């Protein structure tokens, strides 16, 4: 039974990552070893589970059926261990969090460091990507989003609101008069998202203000802030990021103040997992506290 579950666990990783390399990284296992295990599993089942190509591993029909059965076993295993996790005083094991890079760069390092100080056996992985995470494919154990998903077997809980303002470096403002109205922003070089790479409508700040041209753009919040720090122009920044950029000043504070929210998103099947639920509570509380403290310093 143990060996069978081990095989299924490895199979699920390859199915979700669609490559031996990606699955090997997630499992901390050599891709060649993982390939041999998959070949052995296919031989034992006497059916091909993957179509292999230079682009990766794609499930066959038999592989898709096995994935569905394996995920049922995975849910049962998690449910069976939930009662044992109740007795653990400290969190342990590995948890992966998916988050947009603004949250991942300016909030999660502090929050996760604090959680790990009281849970030394816990391994945390932060995947910082400017996109929506697919929890059904187990890209992460939980994700932080800027809007509530409308599809999938997910549970969503609001963490906190956060604020954003236009800002520029002291150097830029010394060379260019600070704008006194939204209309005057059109006379400045704007820093913002690459328009066709905005992954959530909640992040389309500039379009809301009829500011279509973005001369300096990036899909990364941290890159945008660094461009602003270099005196490249004016852009929208998270208030909680400003303590990390003391040379950046907010502008038009009385006229433009944006409010957004972070949501904690989990797969519905994980609600019985007490360890993940406890971590989710600690994570949400930590983010709320960190946003409040950093915004107070902005």
C-alpha positions in Angstrom: 0.0 0.0 0.0 2.8 2.4 0.9 4.6 1.8 -2.3 1.4 2.2 -4.3 0.7 5.5 -2.7 4.2 6.7 -3.3 3.9 5.8 -7.0 0.5 7.7 -7.2 2.0 10.7 -5.4 4.8 10.9 -7.9 2.4 10.3 -10.8 0.2 13.2 -9.6 3.2 15.6 -9.5 4.2 14.7 -13.1 0.6 15.0 -14.2 0.2 18.5 -12.6 3.6 19.9 -13.6 3.5 18.2 -17.1 7.3 17.7 -16.9 9.8 15.6 -15.0 11.9 18.6 -14.3 9.1 20.6 -12.7 7.8 17.6 -10.8 11.3 16.8 -9.6 11.8 20.3 -8.2 8.4 20.1 -6.4 9.3 16.6 -5.0 13.0 17.3 -4.4 13.7 14.2 -6.5 16.1 13.7 -9.4 14.2 13.9 -12.8 15.9 10.7 -14.1 14.8 8.8 -11.0 11.3 10.1 -11.4 11.3 9.1 -15.1 12.2 5.5 -14.2 9.4 5.4 -11.6 6.9 6.5 -14.2 8.2 4.0 -16.7 7.8 1.3 -14.0 4.3 2.4 -13.2 3.3 2.3 -16.8 4.8 -1.2 -17.1 3.0 -2.5 -14.1 -0.3 -1.0 -15.3 0.4 -2.2 -18.9 -0.9 1.0 -20.4 0.8 4.3 -21.4 -0.1 7.1 -19.0 1.7 10.0 -20.8 2.5 11.2 -24.3 6.1 12.3 -24.1 7.4 15.1 -26.3 10.0 17.9 -26.2 7.2 20.1 -24.8 6.6 17.9 -21.8 4.4 15.1 -20.5 0.7 15.1 -21.5 -1.8 12.7 -20.0 -3.3 9.9 -22.2 -6.9 9.0 -21.6 -5.7 6.2 -19.2 -3.5 8.8 -17.5 -6.4 11.2 -17.0 -8.5 8.4 -15.4 -5.7 7.5 -13.1 -5.3 11.1 -12.1 -8.9 11.3 -11.1 -8.6 8.1 -9.0 -5.3 9.3 -7.5 -6.7 12.6 -6.4 -9.5 10.7 -4.6 -6.8 8.7 -2.8 -5.0 12.0 -2.1 -8.1 13.5 -0.5 -8.7 10.4 1.6 -5.1 10.5 2.8 -5.3 14.1 3.8 -8.6 13.5 5.6 -7.1 10.5 7.4 -4.1 12.5 8.7 -6.2 15.6 9.7 -7.0 14.1 13.1 -3.3 13.4 13.8 -2.4 16.9 12.8 -4.8 18.2 15.5 -2.4 16.9 18.2 0.7 18.6 16.8 1.7 21.7 18.7 3.8 23.0 15.8 3.3 23.2 12.1 5.6 21.0 10.0 6.0 19.7 6.5 6.0 21.8 3.3 3.4 24.4 2.2 3.5 26.3 -1.0 1.9 29.7 -1.3 1.1 31.4 -4.7 0.9 35.2 -4.6 1.1 38.3 -6.8 4.6 39.8 -6.7 3.6 42.9 -4.7 2.4 40.8 -1.8 5.2 38.3 -2.3 7.9 40.9 -2.2 6.7 43.4 0.4 4.5 41.3 2.8 5.1 37.6 2.7 8.9 37.6 3.6 8.2 39.2 7.0 5.0 37.2 7.7 6.5 33.9 6.7 9.7 34.6 8.7 7.6 35.1 11.8 5.6 31.9 11.3 8.8 29.9 10.7 10.3 31.3 13.9 7.6 29.5 16.0 7.4 26.5 13.6 11.0 25.5 12.9 10.0 22.2 11.2 7.8 24.0 8.6 9.1 24.5 5.0 7.5 27.4 3.2 7.7 28.0 -0.6 6.5 31.4 -2.0 5.7 31.4 -5.7 5.7 35.0 -6.8 4.0 35.3 -10.2 1.8 38.0 -11.7 -1.0 35.7 -12.6 -4.0 33.7 -11.3 -2.9 30.3 -9.7 -4.6 27.1 -10.7 -5.2 25.3 -7.4 -7.0 22.4 -9.1 -3.7 21.5 -10.7 -2.1 21.9 -7.3 0.2 24.7 -8.4 0.2 25.8 -4.8 -1.5 24.7 -1.5 -3.2 28.1 -1.3 -3.0 31.3 -3.1 -3.5 35.0 -2.5 -5.5 36.9 -5.1 -6.7 40.4 -5.7 -10.2 39.4 -6.6 -12.6 36.6 -5.8 -12.5 33.7 -8.3 -15.8 32.7 -9.8 -15.1 29.2 -11.0 -13.6 26.0 -9.5 -14.1 24.1 -6.2 -12.5 26.8 -4.1 -13.1 28.5 -0.8 -12.3 32.2 -0.6 -11.8 34.4 2.5 -11.0 38.1 2.5 -7.8 38.9 4.2 -7.7 42.7 4.3 -8.0 45.9 2.2 -4.9 47.8 1.1 -4.3 51.2 -0.4 -2.4 52.5 -3.4 -1.4 56.0 -4.5 0.5 57.7 -7.3 4.1 58.3 -6.3 7.4 59.5 -7.7 11.0 59.8 -6.5 12.3 62.9 -4.8 14.8 63.3 -7.6 12.0 63.1 -10.3 9.9 65.7 -8.4 13.0 68.0 -8.2 13.2 67.9 -12.0 9.5 68.0 -12.7 6.7 70.0 -11.0 4.4 67.6 -9.1 1.1 67.2 -10.9 -1.8 69.0 -9.3 -4.6 67.1 -11.0 -5.2 63.7 -12.8 -5.3 65.6 -16.1 -1.7 66.8 -15.5 -0.5 63.2 -15.2 -0.7 63.1 -19.0 2.3 65.5 -19.1 4.4 63.0 -17.1 6.0 59.7 -18.0 3.8 57.1 -16.4 5.1 53.8 -15.0 2.6 50.9 -14.8 1.6 47.4 -16.0 2.1 46.2 -19.5 -1.6 46.6 -20.7 -2.0 43.2 -22.4 -0.4 41.4 -19.4 -2.7 42.7 -16.7 -4.0 39.4 -15.3 -6.8 40.8 -13.1 -9.1 43.7 -13.9 -8.6 45.0 -10.3 -5.0 45.9 -11.4 -6.1 48.1 -14.4 -5.6 51.3 -12.4 -4.6 53.6 -15.2 -7.5 52.8 -17.6 -9.9 53.7 -14.8 -8.4 57.2 -15.0 -8.3 57.4 -18.8 -4.5 57.1 -18.8 -4.0 54.7 -21.7 -0.3 55.4 -22.6 2.3 53.7 -20.4 5.8 54.6 -21.6 7.5 52.5 -18.9 5.8 49.2 -18.2 6.4 45.9 -16.5 4.3 43.0 -15.4 6.1 43.1 -12.1 5.2 45.5 -9.2 8.7 45.4 -7.8 10.2 46.4 -11.2 7.7 49.3 -11.5 8.7 50.5 -8.0 12.4 50.3 -8.9 11.8 52.3 -12.1 10.0 54.9 -10.0 12.9 55.0 -7.5 15.3 55.6 -10.4 13.4 58.8 -11.3 11.9 57.3 -14.5 8.4 58.6 -13.9 5.2 58.5 -11.8 3.3 55.4 -11.1 0.8 53.7 -8.8 2.4 52.0 -5.8 1.2 50.0 -2.9 1.3 52.1 0.3 2.8 49.1 2.1 5.8 49.1 -0.2 6.8 52.7 0.5 8.8 52.0 3.7 11.1 49.9 1.5 11.5 53.0 -0.8 12.1 56.0 1.5 13.1 58.2 -1.5 9.6 57.8 -3.1 6.9 60.3 -2.3 3.1 60.1 -2.8 1.5 62.6 -5.1 -2.2 63.6 -5.7 -3.0 62.0 -2.3 -6.2 64.1 -1.9 -7.4 63.3 -5.4 -6.6 59.7 -6.1 -6.6 57.0 -3.4 -7.2 53.5 -4.6 -8.4 50.7 -2.4 -8.1 47.0 -3.2 -8.3 43.7 -1.2 -6.4 40.5 -0.8 -8.2 37.2 -0.7 -7.0 33.8 0.6 -8.0 31.1 -1.9 -7.9 27.4 -1.1 -9.1 24.2 -2.7 -12.4 23.1 -1.2 -11.0 19.6 -0.5 -8.4 21.0 1.9 -10.8 22.3 4.5 -10.5 19.1 6.5 -6.7 19.5 6.7 -6.2 21.1 10.1 -2.6 21.9 9.5 -3.3 23.9 6.3 -6.3 25.6 8.0 -4.2 26.7 11.0 -1.4 27.9 8.7 -4.0 29.8 6.7 -5.2 31.6 9.8 -1.7 32.5 10.8 -0.9 33.7 7.3 -4.0 35.9 7.0 -3.5 37.4 10.5 0.1 38.1 9.7 -0.7 39.8 6.4 -3.4 42.0 8.1 -1.0 43.1 10.7 1.9 43.8 8.3 -0.4 45.9 5.9 -1.6 47.9 8.9 1.9 48.6 10.2 3.5 49.4 6.9 0.7 51.7 5.7 1.0 53.6 9.0 4.6 54.4 8.0 3.8 55.4 4.4 
